[in-house]
Amino acid sequence: MDEKEIPKNQQREDDEETMNLISSLPSDVDFDGKKLFKYQGCWYNDIILQGILNFQRGFEPQDTDIVIASFPKSGTTWLKALTVALLERSKHSSSDDHPLLLDNPHGLVPYLELIFQTSKPDMTSISSSPRLFSTHMAFQTLREALQNSPCKIVYVWRNMKDVLVSFWYFKCAILKIEEERSMLESMFASFCRGVINNGPFWEHVLSYWKGSLEDPKNVLFLKYEELKTDPNVQLKKLAEFLGCPFTVEEEESGSVEEILDLCSLRNLKNLEINKTGKTARGFDHKTFFRKGQVGDSKNYLTPEMEKRIDMIVEEKFRGSDIKF
């Protein structure tokens, strides 16, 4: 039976089963009073969790799939753009129909949690090879659906302080409100408790760090700050990992620099599609481009807040080689 022919009553039964499972999980509330559920070590709202559960039950991986993973506001948009540009460079090196000129990176690399909001999504529209997906779910949750697939997972992580401030600005932008200090303080408390969508932050980062140690051939662990300070080296590292390394001729002709320029925050935020477009969820494309600076959080967090985060980082990442 074709996916489009699945009886509606079967879909309703699947959805009901999923919601019953969600309601049985441990729950708590985040900074703005939204109910979150704990699943496989991390917290998610019911909508995202429904997508995750549908994904785990129904995703059929292909060996060439690529998944861009991250904790929210950790450099996801930039990494998506870089990955698209790497894979498309032989087809759209200087043409006006480059995918990044026609759509926002989030439209080009859709979230698995959103694709699977229905238990039987139509995947036929994602026909490119390799298929590109993204996710904010933790590694153990993602890996469960990939089974023994050799598909590639690229994870980018960022300093917790900058993630917090970026998340605050993004939340205010999508709500179309002024940056309220009280909201930042509430978010800070949720981050420190670990009860935040896709959190705890430390569990999320550590899950992919461990995954990269266990399976370095298929899991790449990238640091946002290193992407910023040494983009040439990191982009070539990403290209090697994805199986599309730069040739000597490409490097000599400036292909690396062309991609970095195309995907720079300055260029992306000034593209017409990102100044005026909206995502499928109705978010303005421009909300995904702010500063992208390393250490900008110091301009917003109090010394007491910074000290609290430093203590959490010291405790939670002790024993790993992750350096902030």
PyMOL commands that set and color helices and strands:
alter all, ss='L'
color gray80, all
select helices_A, chain A and resi 3-5+8-23+46-58+76-88+99-102+105-108+112-115+139-146+160-175+181-193+201-214+224-229+231-241+248-253+255-262+265-270+272-276+285-288+296-299+303-316
alter helices_A, ss='H'
color red, helices_A
select strands_A, chain A and resi 27-29+35-39+42-44+66-70+132-135+152-157+219-223
alter strands_A, ss='S'
color yellow, strands_A
deselect
rebuild
show_as cartoon
